[in-house]
Amino acid sequence: MQQVQNSQKMNSVNPVGWFDIYVADLERAKAFYEAVFNTQLVDLPNEWGKQSFFPFNHESVNISGALVENENKLADGNNTIVYFASDDCITEESRVEKAGGKIIKPKTAIGEFGFISLLTDTEGNTIGLHSQK
């Protein structure tokens, strides 16, 4: 009973807000995802590096993400980063090390898109945080 009461106090909104899929060849990967999902990805400005994002609607509850070119990425199955939505990345960052994780990249501005942080969890997975402030 206590566990149910505690879970009711927790935020019930899905915190996943974005994902990045790291690829070695953006054009090749873009062609694959456009063909498989019958959609058109949109290139982001080069100042963010070579990236193309999946279509999304800001009013929708669905999340979106991007293909991000990184020539050093190997096809090893560990090339996806899920970004969790946050009011301010600093809030969750302050809890990471106490929970057993590590901060890879502290809160960093990404222009008009807000801020991100990169972390590793206790299992070695890389995850991200995203906030507008």
C-alpha positions in Angstrom: 0.0 0.0 0.0 2.8 2.4 0.9 4.5 1.7 -2.4 1.3 2.6 -4.3 0.9 5.8 -2.3 4.5 6.8 -3.0 4.1 6.1 -6.8 1.1 8.3 -6.9 3.2 11.2 -5.7 5.7 10.7 -8.5 5.4 12.5 -11.8 3.4 10.3 -14.2 4.3 12.1 -17.4 6.7 10.2 -19.7 10.0 12.0 -19.3 11.5 11.0 -22.7 11.7 14.0 -25.0 14.3 13.4 -27.7 16.7 10.8 -29.0 19.9 10.9 -31.1 21.0 8.0 -33.3 24.7 8.3 -34.0 25.7 7.2 -37.5 29.0 7.0 -39.4 27.5 8.2 -42.7 24.6 10.6 -42.4 23.4 10.5 -46.1 23.4 6.7 -46.1 21.5 6.5 -42.8 19.1 9.2 -43.8 18.2 7.3 -47.0 17.6 4.2 -44.9 15.3 5.8 -42.4 13.4 7.8 -45.1 12.8 4.6 -47.1 11.8 2.4 -44.2 9.5 4.9 -42.5 8.3 6.6 -45.7 9.1 10.1 -44.3 11.5 13.0 -45.0 14.1 14.0 -42.5 15.1 17.6 -42.2 18.8 18.8 -42.1 19.8 20.9 -39.2 22.1 23.9 -39.6 25.8 22.8 -40.0 26.8 24.7 -36.9 25.3 21.8 -34.9 27.3 19.3 -36.9 25.8 17.0 -39.6 22.3 16.1 -38.3 18.9 15.4 -39.8 15.8 15.2 -37.6 12.6 13.2 -37.9 9.5 15.3 -38.4 7.5 16.2 -35.3 4.8 18.6 -34.1 5.5 20.7 -31.0 1.8 20.2 -30.0 1.9 16.4 -30.2 2.7 14.1 -27.3 5.0 12.1 -29.6 8.8 12.6 -29.3 11.2 13.1 -32.1 14.9 12.7 -32.6 17.8 13.0 -35.0 20.4 11.1 -36.9 23.8 12.6 -35.9 26.9 11.9 -37.9 30.0 10.9 -35.9 32.7 9.3 -38.0 34.1 7.6 -34.9 31.0 5.6 -34.2 31.2 1.9 -34.8 28.3 -0.3 -35.8 28.2 -1.9 -32.4 24.6 -1.4 -31.5 25.3 1.2 -28.8 24.8 4.4 -30.8 21.5 5.8 -29.5 21.0 8.4 -26.8 17.6 9.0 -25.3 17.1 12.5 -23.9 14.9 13.0 -20.9 12.9 16.2 -20.7 13.8 18.5 -17.8 12.8 21.9 -16.5 16.5 22.6 -16.0 19.2 20.0 -16.6 21.0 21.1 -13.5 18.3 19.6 -11.3 18.8 16.0 -12.5 22.6 16.6 -12.9 22.8 17.3 -9.2 21.5 13.7 -8.5 23.6 11.7 -11.0 26.7 11.0 -9.0 24.8 10.3 -5.7 22.8 7.7 -7.7 26.0 6.0 -9.0 26.2 7.6 -12.5 28.7 10.0 -14.1 28.3 13.3 -15.9 30.0 13.2 -19.3 29.0 16.6 -20.5 27.6 19.1 -18.1 24.7 21.5 -19.1 25.6 22.9 -22.5 23.7 25.4 -24.6 22.5 24.2 -28.0 21.3 27.6 -29.3 17.6 28.2 -29.8 16.9 24.5 -28.9 17.8 25.0 -25.2 20.4 23.0 -23.2 21.6 19.4 -22.9 23.6 17.3 -20.5 25.1 13.9 -21.2 25.3 11.2 -18.4 26.1 7.6 -17.9 23.9 5.4 -15.8 25.0 2.7 -13.4 25.0 0.2 -16.3 27.3 2.2 -18.6 24.5 3.5 -20.8 24.8 7.1 -22.1 21.6 9.1 -21.6 20.9 12.8 -22.1 18.9 15.6 -20.4 17.2 18.4 -22.4 15.8 21.6 -21.0 14.7 25.0 -22.4 16.3 26.9 -19.5 
